[in-house]
Amino acid sequence: MISVTRLNGSQMWLNAIMIETVEETPDTYVTLITGKRIIVLEKAADVIAMIQAYYRDIGIHAATIKVQQTEEWS
């Protein structure tokens, strides 16, 4: 889970695995795989860094890098 801040200042926790996209236009929108969109105060780069840190913590980050490298070499 990652912590983000809604526009009203309240904190919420998102399941990082459920995040499909992060956009900054100029507000930061987080879109979940369910289609739900959430506007947060954090910058897109900060949200992405939190997602990557979460993936490293649970061991998914290394696996995704290996898959990307294998696909690039194909």
Secondary structure, DSSP 8 states (H G I E B T S, - for coil): -EEEEBTTS-EEEE-GGGEEEEEESSSEEEEETTS-EEEESS-HHHHHHHHHHHHHHHTHHHHHHHHHHHHHH-
